[in-house]
Structures are given as structure tokens and as C-alpha cells.
Amino acid sequence: MATRLKLYTPEPEETVCTTEPDVRVRLGDLLPVMAMAQRMNFIWLKDFLDDEVVVSTDLYEVMQAFRSNRPTSA
């Protein structure tokens, strides 16, 4: 007599939607750390290159204007 195999069907897992907490940081505190990490070529900075940051609309507009009208070096 052949042995019958039973398929194991696991219980459906509850999906818990967890998001990382938002941390507010002043741009004045963030920029020196990022500039130093880039200047010193810290590897950990590359881990975050695809991360998104949220900026205010007015800062975004200034960044866009700066990107299209970069000042020439004197």
C-alpha cells in the first residue's frame, strides 16, 4: 500500500505594517555630518544614497533653481 503525502499549509501570517519613526533634524545639523562623510569617503554613506528625504517646498524650489543656474567659479 502506497503512503500518501500530506501537504503542510501554514497559517496565514498577520502582516503588521510597521514604519520606522520619523526623526526631525535641522538641516544645519545634518549638512556638516553629510559633507564630512562624503569628503572622507565613508562607506556607510553609500548605504543611504537611495533613501528619500522630505524637504519643504520652498527649499525644493531653491534647489531646482540652483541646479539650473549654477554659479560660475570665480
Secondary structure, DSSP 4 states (H G I P E B T S, - for coil): -PPPP----PPPPPPP---PPP----HHHHHHHHHHHHHTT-GGGGGGTT------HHHHHHHHHHHHTPPPP-
